[in-house]
Amino acid sequence: MKNATLFISLLLFVSAFSPLSKPDSKQSAFDYAWLAGSWVGDGFGGTSEEIWSPPSADGTMMGVYRHHNADGSLNFYEFLTLDKTGMKLKHFTPELVGWETKEKYVTFEMVEVTKDKIELKGLIFERKSESEMEIRLKMRQGDEIKTEVFKMKRR
């Protein structure tokens, strides 16, 4: 009986974190697990590379971004986390000096997740096919809001 109780408890624990079970909320990390993998494309006048891990048991994904200028020189890095509340990121120089202060980071609040789109406030990831996605980033430049579009391909 003790072994049966232990087995049932273990089964319930594992099923709670299984990709087949979704949280009660409308949005789930498993809805945007398609983002996992390595991507390369254009953006900011150079080459953009982005790598995302699969969602962890708590639904959080982590990612890294690297940008090279058109001449091939390294421009900057980003460390990213994505969960059902949105995305947080920190920028770093090629020498790994943080742009933001130690306690600060940039946030993008989650707006909506659909089968092929992750919409955050000011940032959209949209899957165009199994091997292509488009990222649209809104940025303020003075009084103007500009949208930078990244055309990414899965490696």
C-alpha positions as CSV (number, residue, x, y, z in Angstrom):
1,M,0.0,0.0,0.0
2,K,2.9,2.4,0.9
3,N,4.5,1.7,-2.6
4,A,1.1,2.3,-4.3
5,T,0.7,5.7,-2.5
6,L,4.2,6.7,-3.4
7,F,3.6,5.7,-7.0
8,I,0.4,7.7,-7.3
9,S,2.0,10.7,-5.6
10,L,4.9,10.5,-8.1
11,L,2.5,10.1,-11.0
12,L,0.5,13.2,-10.0
13,F,3.7,15.2,-9.5
14,V,5.0,14.3,-13.0
15,S,1.7,14.9,-14.7
16,A,1.4,18.3,-13.2
17,F,4.6,19.3,-15.1
18,S,4.0,17.3,-18.2
19,P,3.7,19.3,-21.5
20,L,0.3,17.6,-22.0
21,S,-1.0,19.4,-18.9
22,K,-1.5,23.1,-19.3
23,P,-1.9,25.7,-16.6
24,D,-5.4,27.1,-16.1
25,S,-4.5,30.4,-17.6
26,K,-5.2,31.1,-21.3
27,Q,-1.5,31.4,-22.0
28,S,1.0,28.6,-21.5
29,A,4.7,28.3,-22.2
30,F,3.9,25.2,-24.2
31,D,2.0,27.4,-26.6
32,Y,5.2,29.2,-27.5
33,A,7.7,26.3,-27.2
34,W,8.1,26.6,-31.0
35,L,10.5,29.4,-30.3
36,A,13.0,26.9,-28.8
37,G,16.1,26.5,-31.0
38,S,18.7,28.5,-32.8
39,W,17.8,31.3,-35.2
40,V,19.8,33.7,-37.4
41,G,18.7,36.6,-39.5
42,D,19.0,40.3,-40.2
43,G,18.3,43.4,-38.0
44,F,19.8,46.6,-36.9
45,G,21.8,46.7,-40.2
46,G,23.7,43.5,-39.4
47,T,23.3,39.9,-38.4
48,S,21.1,38.8,-35.5
49,E,21.5,35.4,-33.7
50,E,19.0,34.2,-31.1
51,I,19.0,30.9,-29.2
52,W,16.1,29.8,-27.0
53,S,15.9,26.8,-24.5
54,P,12.7,24.7,-24.3
55,P,10.4,25.7,-21.5
56,S,11.4,24.5,-18.0
57,A,8.9,22.8,-15.7
58,D,7.7,26.2,-14.5
59,G,7.1,27.4,-18.0
60,T,10.1,29.7,-18.2
61,M,12.3,29.9,-21.4
62,M,15.7,31.4,-21.4
63,G,17.5,32.9,-24.4
64,V,20.6,34.7,-25.6
65,Y,20.9,37.1,-28.4
66,R,24.0,38.3,-30.3
67,H,24.3,41.1,-32.8
68,H,27.1,41.6,-35.3
69,N,27.5,44.9,-37.3
70,A,27.5,44.8,-41.1
71,D,31.4,44.7,-41.0
72,G,31.2,41.5,-38.9
73,S,32.3,43.2,-35.6
74,L,30.4,42.1,-32.5
75,N,28.0,44.8,-31.3
76,F,26.2,43.5,-28.2
77,Y,24.7,40.6,-26.3
78,E,21.4,40.1,-24.5
79,F,20.3,37.5,-21.9
80,L,16.5,36.9,-22.0
81,T,13.8,35.1,-20.0
82,L,10.3,34.5,-21.3
83,D,7.3,33.3,-19.3
84,K,3.5,33.8,-19.2
85,T,4.0,37.3,-17.7
86,G,6.3,38.5,-20.5
87,M,10.0,38.9,-21.2
88,K,12.9,40.3,-19.3
89,L,16.3,41.1,-20.8
90,K,19.7,42.6,-20.0
91,H,22.1,44.0,-22.6
92,F,25.9,43.5,-22.5
93,T,28.8,45.0,-24.4
94,P,31.2,42.6,-26.2
95,E,33.3,42.7,-23.0
96,L,30.3,41.6,-21.0
97,V,29.8,44.9,-19.3
98,G,26.1,45.4,-18.5
99,W,24.2,48.3,-20.1
100,E,21.6,48.3,-17.4
101,T,22.6,48.7,-13.8
102,K,23.0,45.5,-11.7
103,E,19.3,45.5,-10.5
104,K,17.7,46.8,-13.7
105,Y,16.5,45.1,-16.8
106,V,14.2,45.8,-19.7
107,T,10.7,44.3,-19.6
108,F,8.1,43.5,-22.3
109,E,4.7,42.7,-20.8
110,M,2.8,39.7,-22.2
111,V,-0.3,40.7,-24.3
112,E,-1.4,37.5,-26.0
113,V,-0.2,34.1,-27.2
114,T,-1.6,32.3,-30.1
115,K,-0.5,29.2,-32.0
116,D,2.0,31.2,-34.1
117,K,2.4,34.5,-32.4
118,I,3.8,35.8,-29.1
119,E,2.6,39.3,-28.6
120,L,4.3,41.4,-25.9
121,K,3.9,45.1,-25.4
122,G,6.4,46.6,-27.9
123,L,7.6,43.2,-29.2
124,I,6.1,40.5,-31.4
125,F,7.5,37.0,-32.4
126,E,5.6,35.5,-35.2
127,R,6.2,32.1,-36.7
128,K,5.9,32.2,-40.5
129,S,6.7,28.5,-41.0
130,E,8.5,25.7,-39.1
131,S,11.8,27.3,-40.2
132,E,11.0,31.0,-40.3
133,M,9.9,33.7,-37.9
134,E,9.6,37.5,-37.9
135,I,10.4,39.6,-34.9
136,R,9.0,43.1,-34.7
137,L,10.4,45.5,-32.1
138,K,9.0,48.9,-31.5
139,M,11.6,51.5,-30.3
140,R,11.3,55.1,-29.4
141,Q,13.8,57.4,-31.2
142,G,13.2,60.9,-29.8
143,D,9.5,61.7,-30.4
144,E,9.2,59.0,-33.1
145,I,8.4,55.3,-32.7
146,K,10.2,53.1,-35.1
147,T,9.6,49.3,-35.8
148,E,12.7,47.2,-36.4
149,V,11.8,44.0,-38.3
150,F,14.0,40.9,-38.0
151,K,13.6,38.1,-40.6
152,M,14.9,35.0,-38.8
153,K,15.6,31.4,-40.1
154,R,16.0,28.3,-37.9
155,R,19.4,26.8,-38.0
